[in-house]
Amino acid sequence: MSDTESLTPTSRKRAPSLVETVMNDLADKIRSGAYPAGAKLPTEPEVMATHGVSRTVVRESMSRLQAAGLVETRHGVGTFVLARPASASLQLDSATVMTIRELLAMLELRISVETEAAGLAALRRTDEQVEQMRRALQDFDEETARGGSSVEPDFRFHLLIAQATGNPYFENFYRQLGTNTIPRTRLDTSVFSSAPGQGYLRRSNEEHANILDAIARRDAENARAGMRLHLSNSRERLRLASEAAQETRPD
């Protein structure tokens, strides 16, 4: 292969971020058994010293590991490795793998657009819009408690954020995408979560609540951070599932 060919867009790979580097290192050690189920992970200062990164990087890495169902954090005690769920060894068919890839691309787009939308919404929202968002999250909880999918209030919450930007292009963009922006409309995402039953939905709505709190406080920076973390957690669960599927597929 020539130098020119090696630089084509299809062959170029994005360098991993600091968060991804730390997360992948810990995830590899968990999968290899270096940190077995029940083991306590190194403390934040220890991970910071080992990788030469900030506390923020370590905390986001831990959050993504938790979203992927690999660890759980016990406040005041530490972060511990979870037993891998039966779904971790699930072999996915080619159609499901393709769907995951499409959803990963969709989430990448949503992260870029909705992160900024959350920040603008925090600066421009009305009190009425905040109450509407709060009602959407209440409806989400109620539907989850009944065993429903909660897709409608989930979509409504994100649409309300788009509307709160005051920029009609954000709203039009999100309406054009429709409920297909919600991964579980196309895939049973519960099989990729370690949380029992509807637990992964409750955790998702807790992330929604953090975004809403920032928007209500007109805290644009934390609204952006909350939205990025929320969507990144969804992406990380699907990314790990895709990788696991590739590892288990025959050559």
C-alpha positions, -999 to +999 in steps of 0.1 A: +000+000+000+013+034-009+016+064+015-013+080-004-035+050+000-027+047+037-041+082+043-075+077+027-105+086+049-116+050+053-082+039+067-076+068+090-084+062+127-092+087+154-068+087+182-085+077+215-092+104+240-077+103+275-111+091+289-112+063+263-076+054+271-081+051+308-115+033+303-101+008+278-072+000+300-094-007+330-120-026+309-092-048+294-080-057+329-115-065+340-121-088+309-087-105+314-094-113+350-067-090+364-096-074+383-121-103+389-157-099+399-160-083+433-126-068+431-122-031+441-107-009+414-078+014+423-088+047+439-091+079+419-057+092+430-041+059+421-056+059+386-046+096+382-010+088+391-008+057+369-022+074+338-011+110+344-046+123+340-070+146+359-097+137+383-123+147+358-109+122+332-109+094+359-145+101+369-158+101+334-140+069+327-155+053+357-189+066+347-186+049+313-175+017+328-206+018+350-228+026+321-213-004+303-223-027+332-187-036+341-185-019+375-206-003+403-197+026+425-206+024+462-204+059+476-179+063+503-165+028+497-152+026+461-158+011+427-162-027+423-162-051+394-195-066+386-201-103+376-205-103+338-242-108+329-252-137+307-258-112+279-221-104+278-215-136+259-245-132+236-237-138+200-254-112+178-266-119+143-253-098+114-285-077+112-283-068+148-246-059+144-255-036+115-283-020+135-258-013+163-234+004+139-262+026+126-272+035+162-236+043+170-235+067+141-268+083+151-255+088+187-224+104+174-245+129+155-268+134+186-239+141+209-226+168+186-260+185+182-277+179+215-248+188+237-249+224+223-287+224+224-287+217+261-263+246+267-285+270+247-316+257+264-301+265+298-296+301+287-329+306+269-355+284+285-388+297+300-402+286+334-430+269+315-406+248+294-388+237+326-421+225+340-429+207+307-395+189+309-401+180+345-435+165+335-419+145+308-395+129+333-424+122+356-442+105+328-410+085+320-409+073+356-445+063+357-444+044+324-412+026+335-429+016+367-457+001+347-432-018+326-436+003+295-409+014+271-411+052+280-401+061+245-427+089+241-417+109+272-380+102+264-384+117+230-405+145+243-379+155+269-352+158+242-376+177+219-384+201+246-347+209+250-345+215+213-375+239+215-360+257+245-330+267+224-353+293+207-337+282+174-363+265+152-336+246+133-328+225+164-364+216+167-369+208+130-337+187+131-349+166+160-384+162+146-370+150+113-350+123+131-381+113+150-383+085+176-356+065+157-332+086+177-341+065+208-320+033+205-346+010+221-371+017+193-349-004+171-331-027+195-337-043+229-310-023+247-318-039+280-297-070+270-266-048+270-271-035+305-262-051+338-291-034+356-320-058+363-354-054+347-361-017+340-331-006+360-313+008+330-342+030+322-343+044+357-306+052+354-312+069+321-339+090+336-316+100+365-292+113+338-321+132+323-328+147+357-292+159+360-296+177+327-328+193+337-314+205+370-286+223+351-311+238+326-333+249+355-303+266+371-294+282+338-260+264+341-251+260+304-217+243+311-232+216+333-262+212+310-238+205+281-217+181+303-248+162+314-261+158+279-227+146+266-224+121+294-260+108+290-256+102+253-220+089+256-232+063+281-257+050+256-230+049+229-205+031+252-230+003+260-236-003+223-199+001+214-189-026+238-217-049+226-205-044+190-170-053+200-181-083+219-201-095+189-172-091+166-150-112+189-175-140+191-183-142+154-165-169+134-139-159+108 
